[in-house]
Amino acid sequence: MSYRYQIATVFLLSFFIDCINIFMSAIALPDIASAFSTSQSMVAWVANAYILGLVLIMPISLWLAGRLG
């Protein structure tokens, strides 16, 4: 396998894992709502905050990769 295909494979695999990671928080919402005795709409902020955290860490990780290698 050439270097180009290895890079593409790693990129696509990490994208797939990231998508699964985001959807896991959405799957857990009913259990979180029942644990705190609230409605699912009241705990929807959990998924939003999780996705926001992932989005905010991307520029920081890019900066760290450029600075530290």
Jmol script that loads the backbone (N, CA, C; Angstrom):
load data "model"
ATOM      1  N   MET A   1       0.853  -1.168   0.000  1.00  0.00           N
ATOM      2  CA  MET A   1       0.000   0.000   0.000  1.00  0.00           C
ATOM      3  C   MET A   1       0.905   1.239   0.000  1.00  0.00           C
ATOM      4  N   SER A   2       0.617   2.160  -0.898  1.00  0.00           N
ATOM      5  CA  SER A   2       1.455   3.352  -0.986  1.00  0.00           C
ATOM      6  C   SER A   2       1.186   4.297   0.185  1.00  0.00           C
ATOM      7  N   TYR A   3       2.097   5.231   0.353  1.00  0.00           N
ATOM      8  CA  TYR A   3       1.993   6.196   1.457  1.00  0.00           C
ATOM      9  C   TYR A   3       0.713   7.015   1.353  1.00  0.00           C
ATOM     10  N   ARG A   4       0.324   7.363   0.142  1.00  0.00           N
ATOM     11  CA  ARG A   4      -0.892   8.158  -0.069  1.00  0.00           C
ATOM     12  C   ARG A   4      -2.136   7.407   0.413  1.00  0.00           C
ATOM     13  N   TYR A   5      -2.221   6.133   0.112  1.00  0.00           N
ATOM     14  CA  TYR A   5      -3.361   5.336   0.549  1.00  0.00           C
ATOM     15  C   TYR A   5      -3.347   5.098   2.058  1.00  0.00           C
ATOM     16  N   GLN A   6      -2.175   5.000   2.631  1.00  0.00           N
ATOM     17  CA  GLN A   6      -2.091   4.856   4.086  1.00  0.00           C
ATOM     18  C   GLN A   6      -2.615   6.107   4.784  1.00  0.00           C
ATOM     19  N   ILE A   7      -2.243   7.281   4.282  1.00  0.00           N
ATOM     20  CA  ILE A   7      -2.731   8.535   4.856  1.00  0.00           C
ATOM     21  C   ILE A   7      -4.242   8.630   4.701  1.00  0.00           C
ATOM     22  N   ALA A   8      -4.762   8.287   3.530  1.00  0.00           N
ATOM     23  CA  ALA A   8      -6.206   8.332   3.298  1.00  0.00           C
ATOM     24  C   ALA A   8      -6.934   7.354   4.209  1.00  0.00           C
ATOM     25  N   THR A   9      -6.369   6.176   4.417  1.00  0.00           N
ATOM     26  CA  THR A   9      -6.988   5.183   5.295  1.00  0.00           C
ATOM     27  C   THR A   9      -7.037   5.675   6.731  1.00  0.00           C
ATOM     28  N   VAL A  10      -5.953   6.250   7.204  1.00  0.00           N
ATOM     29  CA  VAL A  10      -5.925   6.775   8.572  1.00  0.00           C
ATOM     30  C   VAL A  10      -6.929   7.912   8.723  1.00  0.00           C
ATOM     31  N   PHE A  11      -7.002   8.795   7.738  1.00  0.00           N
ATOM     32  CA  PHE A  11      -7.941   9.911   7.787  1.00  0.00           C
ATOM     33  C   PHE A  11      -9.384   9.420   7.830  1.00  0.00           C
ATOM     34  N   LEU A  12      -9.733   8.494   6.949  1.00  0.00           N
ATOM     35  CA  LEU A  12     -11.108   7.992   6.906  1.00  0.00           C
ATOM     36  C   LEU A  12     -11.462   7.202   8.157  1.00  0.00           C
ATOM     37  N   LEU A  13     -10.525   6.442   8.674  1.00  0.00           N
ATOM     38  CA  LEU A  13     -10.772   5.693   9.902  1.00  0.00           C
ATOM     39  C   LEU A  13     -10.988   6.634  11.082  1.00  0.00           C
ATOM     40  N   SER A  14     -10.183   7.673  11.170  1.00  0.00           N
ATOM     41  CA  SER A  14     -10.361   8.626  12.273  1.00  0.00           C
ATOM     42  C   SER A  14     -11.662   9.399  12.129  1.00  0.00           C
ATOM     43  N   PHE A  15     -12.073   9.717  10.912  1.00  0.00           N
ATOM     44  CA  PHE A  15     -13.356  10.383  10.700  1.00  0.00           C
ATOM     45  C   PHE A  15     -14.507   9.477  11.125  1.00  0.00           C
ATOM     46  N   PHE A  16     -14.430   8.197  10.785  1.00  0.00           N
ATOM     47  CA  PHE A  16     -15.458   7.236  11.173  1.00  0.00           C
ATOM     48  C   PHE A  16     -15.545   7.107  12.692  1.00  0.00           C
ATOM     49  N   ILE A  17     -14.402   7.030  13.353  1.00  0.00           N
ATOM     50  CA  ILE A  17     -14.385   6.924  14.814  1.00  0.00           C
ATOM     51  C   ILE A  17     -14.948   8.186  15.449  1.00  0.00           C
ATOM     52  N   ASP A  18     -14.644   9.340  14.869  1.00  0.00           N
ATOM     53  CA  ASP A  18     -15.172  10.598  15.390  1.00  0.00           C
ATOM     54  C   ASP A  18     -16.693  10.652  15.250  1.00  0.00           C
ATOM     55  N   CYS A  19     -17.220  10.187  14.133  1.00  0.00           N
ATOM     56  CA  CYS A  19     -18.680  10.155  13.954  1.00  0.00           C
ATOM     57  C   CYS A  19     -19.338   9.222  14.969  1.00  0.00           C
ATOM     58  N   ILE A  20     -18.760   8.071  15.188  1.00  0.00           N
ATOM     59  CA  ILE A  20     -19.293   7.153  16.195  1.00  0.00           C
ATOM     60  C   ILE A  20     -19.246   7.799  17.572  1.00  0.00           C
ATOM     61  N   ASN A  21     -18.175   8.499  17.858  1.00  0.00           N
ATOM     62  CA  ASN A  21     -18.003   9.171  19.140  1.00  0.00           C
ATOM     63  C   ASN A  21     -19.099  10.211  19.371  1.00  0.00           C
ATOM     64  N   ILE A  22     -19.437  10.973  18.336  1.00  0.00           N
ATOM     65  CA  ILE A  22     -20.487  11.987  18.460  1.00  0.00           C
ATOM     66  C   ILE A  22     -21.851  11.327  18.660  1.00  0.00           C
ATOM     67  N   PHE A  23     -22.125  10.261  17.926  1.00  0.00           N
ATOM     68  CA  PHE A  23     -23.435   9.624  18.024  1.00  0.00           C
ATOM     69  C   PHE A  23     -23.629   8.876  19.341  1.00  0.00           C
ATOM     70  N   MET A  24     -22.542   8.497  20.003  1.00  0.00           N
ATOM     71  CA  MET A  24     -22.683   7.798  21.288  1.00  0.00           C
ATOM     72  C   MET A  24     -23.352   8.680  22.334  1.00  0.00           C
ATOM     73  N   SER A  25     -23.043   9.966  22.316  1.00  0.00           N
ATOM     74  CA  SER A  25     -23.686  10.853  23.291  1.00  0.00           C
ATOM     75  C   SER A  25     -25.177  10.970  23.011  1.00  0.00           C
ATOM     76  N   ALA A  26     -25.570  10.956  21.745  1.00  0.00           N
ATOM     77  CA  ALA A  26     -26.990  11.022  21.408  1.00  0.00           C
ATOM     78  C   ALA A  26     -27.713   9.736  21.806  1.00  0.00           C
ATOM     79  N   ILE A  27     -27.043   8.611  21.699  1.00  0.00           N
ATOM     80  CA  ILE A  27     -27.651   7.338  22.083  1.00  0.00           C
ATOM     81  C   ILE A  27     -27.848   7.269  23.594  1.00  0.00           C
ATOM     82  N   ALA A  28     -26.960   7.886  24.346  1.00  0.00           N
ATOM     83  CA  ALA A  28     -27.035   7.835  25.808  1.00  0.00           C
ATOM     84  C   ALA A  28     -28.049   8.807  26.396  1.00  0.00           C
ATOM     85  N   LEU A  29     -28.625   9.697  25.598  1.00  0.00           N
ATOM     86  CA  LEU A  29     -29.542  10.708  26.139  1.00  0.00           C
ATOM     87  C   LEU A  29     -30.734  10.129  26.906  1.00  0.00           C
ATOM     88  N   PRO A  30     -31.409   9.089  26.426  1.00  0.00           N
ATOM     89  CA  PRO A  30     -32.525   8.553  27.222  1.00  0.00           C
ATOM     90  C   PRO A  30     -32.094   8.040  28.595  1.00  0.00           C
ATOM     91  N   ASP A  31     -30.940   7.394  28.667  1.00  0.00           N
ATOM     92  CA  ASP A  31     -30.449   6.910  29.962  1.00  0.00           C
ATOM     93  C   ASP A  31     -30.065   8.061  30.884  1.00  0.00           C
ATOM     94  N   ILE A  32     -29.472   9.095  30.319  1.00  0.00           N
ATOM     95  CA  ILE A  32     -29.122  10.268  31.126  1.00  0.00           C
ATOM     96  C   ILE A  32     -30.385  10.940  31.647  1.00  0.00           C
ATOM     97  N   ALA A  33     -31.404  11.047  30.796  1.00  0.00           N
ATOM     98  CA  ALA A  33     -32.661  11.673  31.208  1.00  0.00           C
ATOM     99  C   ALA A  33     -33.332  10.876  32.317  1.00  0.00           C
ATOM    100  N   SER A  34     -33.324   9.559  32.213  1.00  0.00           N
ATOM    101  CA  SER A  34     -33.958   8.756  33.265  1.00  0.00           C
ATOM    102  C   SER A  34     -33.144   8.787  34.555  1.00  0.00           C
ATOM    103  N   ALA A  35     -31.834   8.876  34.452  1.00  0.00           N
ATOM    104  CA  ALA A  35     -31.001   8.924  35.658  1.00  0.00           C
ATOM    105  C   ALA A  35     -31.230  10.206  36.444  1.00  0.00           C
ATOM    106  N   PHE A  36     -31.486  11.305  35.740  1.00  0.00           N
ATOM    107  CA  PHE A  36     -31.707  12.580  36.411  1.00  0.00           C
ATOM    108  C   PHE A  36     -33.182  12.943  36.529  1.00  0.00           C
ATOM    109  N   SER A  37     -34.063  12.032  36.129  1.00  0.00           N
ATOM    110  CA  SER A  37     -35.521  12.224  36.196  1.00  0.00           C
ATOM    111  C   SER A  37     -35.958  13.503  35.486  1.00  0.00           C
ATOM    112  N   THR A  38     -35.458  13.697  34.282  1.00  0.00           N
ATOM    113  CA  THR A  38     -35.853  14.836  33.457  1.00  0.00           C
ATOM    114  C   THR A  38     -36.235  14.338  32.073  1.00  0.00           C
ATOM    115  N   SER A  39     -36.717  15.249  31.250  1.00  0.00           N
ATOM    116  CA  SER A  39     -37.084  14.873  29.886  1.00  0.00           C
ATOM    117  C   SER A  39     -35.838  14.852  28.999  1.00  0.00           C
ATOM    118  N   GLN A  40     -35.976  14.195  27.864  1.00  0.00           N
ATOM    119  CA  GLN A  40     -34.845  14.113  26.945  1.00  0.00           C
ATOM    120  C   GLN A  40     -34.490  15.480  26.382  1.00  0.00           C
ATOM    121  N   SER A  41     -35.495  16.330  26.219  1.00  0.00           N
ATOM    122  CA  SER A  41     -35.205  17.667  25.697  1.00  0.00           C
ATOM    123  C   SER A  41     -34.421  18.508  26.698  1.00  0.00           C
ATOM    124  N   MET A  42     -34.565  18.215  27.983  1.00  0.00           N
ATOM    125  CA  MET A  42     -33.818  18.968  28.995  1.00  0.00           C
ATOM    126  C   MET A  42     -32.338  18.571  29.028  1.00  0.00           C
ATOM    127  N   VAL A  43     -32.026  17.359  28.618  1.00  0.00           N
ATOM    128  CA  VAL A  43     -30.625  16.928  28.633  1.00  0.00           C
ATOM    129  C   VAL A  43     -30.001  16.939  27.236  1.00  0.00           C
ATOM    130  N   ALA A  44     -30.676  17.534  26.277  1.00  0.00           N
ATOM    131  CA  ALA A  44     -30.109  17.633  24.929  1.00  0.00           C
ATOM    132  C   ALA A  44     -28.855  18.496  24.921  1.00  0.00           C
ATOM    133  N   TRP A  45     -28.713  19.322  25.931  1.00  0.00           N
ATOM    134  CA  TRP A  45     -27.508  20.154  26.033  1.00  0.00           C
ATOM    135  C   TRP A  45     -26.260  19.304  26.194  1.00  0.00           C
ATOM    136  N   VAL A  46     -26.413  18.082  26.675  1.00  0.00           N
ATOM    137  CA  VAL A  46     -25.251  17.202  26.849  1.00  0.00           C
ATOM    138  C   VAL A  46     -24.609  16.910  25.491  1.00  0.00           C
ATOM    139  N   ALA A  47     -25.431  16.540  24.521  1.00  0.00           N
ATOM    140  CA  ALA A  47     -24.899  16.259  23.184  1.00  0.00           C
ATOM    141  C   ALA A  47     -24.332  17.523  22.557  1.00  0.00           C
ATOM    142  N   ASN A  48     -25.023  18.640  22.742  1.00  0.00           N
ATOM    143  CA  ASN A  48     -24.530  19.896  22.171  1.00  0.00           C
ATOM    144  C   ASN A  48     -23.201  20.307  22.794  1.00  0.00           C
ATOM    145  N   ALA A  49     -23.085  20.182  24.091  1.00  0.00           N
ATOM    146  CA  ALA A  49     -21.837  20.549  24.766  1.00  0.00           C
ATOM    147  C   ALA A  49     -20.705  19.609  24.368  1.00  0.00           C
ATOM    148  N   TYR A  50     -21.021  18.344  24.174  1.00  0.00           N
ATOM    149  CA  TYR A  50     -20.001  17.376  23.776  1.00  0.00           C
ATOM    150  C   TYR A  50     -19.462  17.705  22.386  1.00  0.00           C
ATOM    151  N   ILE A  51     -20.370  17.989  21.455  1.00  0.00           N
ATOM    152  CA  ILE A  51     -19.955  18.341  20.096  1.00  0.00           C
ATOM    153  C   ILE A  51     -19.193  19.660  20.098  1.00  0.00           C
ATOM    154  N   LEU A  52     -19.645  20.626  20.893  1.00  0.00           N
ATOM    155  CA  LEU A  52     -18.950  21.909  20.989  1.00  0.00           C
ATOM    156  C   LEU A  52     -17.530  21.718  21.521  1.00  0.00           C
ATOM    157  N   GLY A  53     -17.385  20.851  22.504  1.00  0.00           N
ATOM    158  CA  GLY A  53     -16.051  20.568  23.027  1.00  0.00           C
ATOM    159  C   GLY A  53     -15.136  19.961  21.981  1.00  0.00           C
ATOM    160  N   LEU A  54     -15.670  19.057  21.171  1.00  0.00           N
ATOM    161  CA  LEU A  54     -14.861  18.472  20.102  1.00  0.00           C
ATOM    162  C   LEU A  54     -14.470  19.516  19.065  1.00  0.00           C
ATOM    163  N   VAL A  55     -15.402  20.402  18.741  1.00  0.00           N
ATOM    164  CA  VAL A  55     -15.116  21.444  17.753  1.00  0.00           C
ATOM    165  C   VAL A  55     -14.070  22.423  18.281  1.00  0.00           C
ATOM    166  N   LEU A  56     -14.139  22.750  19.554  1.00  0.00           N
ATOM    167  CA  LEU A  56     -13.190  23.703  20.120  1.00  0.00           C
ATOM    168  C   LEU A  56     -11.785  23.124  20.259  1.00  0.00           C
ATOM    169  N   ILE A  57     -11.680  21.820  20.437  1.00  0.00           N
ATOM    170  CA  ILE A  57     -10.359  21.222  20.627  1.00  0.00           C
ATOM    171  C   ILE A  57      -9.606  21.061  19.303  1.00  0.00           C
ATOM    172  N   MET A  58     -10.311  21.094  18.184  1.00  0.00           N
ATOM    173  CA  MET A  58      -9.642  20.905  16.890  1.00  0.00           C
ATOM    174  C   MET A  58      -8.601  21.982  16.590  1.00  0.00           C
ATOM    175  N   PRO A  59      -8.910  23.282  16.717  1.00  0.00           N
ATOM    176  CA  PRO A  59      -7.855  24.277  16.458  1.00  0.00           C
ATOM    177  C   PRO A  59      -6.703  24.196  17.459  1.00  0.00           C
ATOM    178  N   ILE A  60      -7.016  23.837  18.687  1.00  0.00           N
ATOM    179  CA  ILE A  60      -5.964  23.712  19.696  1.00  0.00           C
ATOM    180  C   ILE A  60      -5.033  22.554  19.343  1.00  0.00           C
ATOM    181  N   SER A  61      -5.604  21.443  18.904  1.00  0.00           N
ATOM    182  CA  SER A  61      -4.760  20.304  18.536  1.00  0.00           C
ATOM    183  C   SER A  61      -3.950  20.604  17.279  1.00  0.00           C
ATOM    184  N   LEU A  62      -4.502  21.388  16.363  1.00  0.00           N
ATOM    185  CA  LEU A  62      -3.748  21.794  15.182  1.00  0.00           C
ATOM    186  C   LEU A  62      -2.559  22.665  15.582  1.00  0.00           C
ATOM    187  N   TRP A  63      -2.782  23.590  16.494  1.00  0.00           N
ATOM    188  CA  TRP A  63      -1.701  24.449  16.966  1.00  0.00           C
ATOM    189  C   TRP A  63      -0.626  23.628  17.685  1.00  0.00           C
ATOM    190  N   LEU A  64      -1.062  22.695  18.534  1.00  0.00           N
ATOM    191  CA  LEU A  64      -0.098  21.853  19.247  1.00  0.00           C
ATOM    192  C   LEU A  64       0.700  20.968  18.292  1.00  0.00           C
ATOM    193  N   ALA A  65       0.037  20.453  17.264  1.00  0.00           N
ATOM    194  CA  ALA A  65       0.742  19.615  16.291  1.00  0.00           C
ATOM    195  C   ALA A  65       1.791  20.424  15.539  1.00  0.00           C
ATOM    196  N   GLY A  66       1.461  21.668  15.210  1.00  0.00           N
ATOM    197  CA  GLY A  66       2.434  22.510  14.533  1.00  0.00           C
ATOM    198  C   GLY A  66       3.578  22.931  15.438  1.00  0.00           C
ATOM    199  N   ARG A  67       3.273  23.119  16.701  1.00  0.00           N
ATOM    200  CA  ARG A  67       4.299  23.591  17.639  1.00  0.00           C
ATOM    201  C   ARG A  67       5.192  22.452  18.141  1.00  0.00           C
ATOM    202  N   LEU A  68       4.582  21.319  18.462  1.00  0.00           N
ATOM    203  CA  LEU A  68       5.336  20.213  19.057  1.00  0.00           C
ATOM    204  C   LEU A  68       5.722  19.127  18.054  1.00  0.00           C
ATOM    205  N   GLY A  69       4.991  19.069  16.960  1.00  0.00           N
ATOM    206  CA  GLY A  69       5.314  18.073  15.935  1.00  0.00           C
ATOM    207  C   GLY A  69       4.585  16.860  16.111  1.00  0.00           C
TER     208      GLY A  69
END
end "model"
wireframe off; spacefill off
backbone 0.3
color backbone group
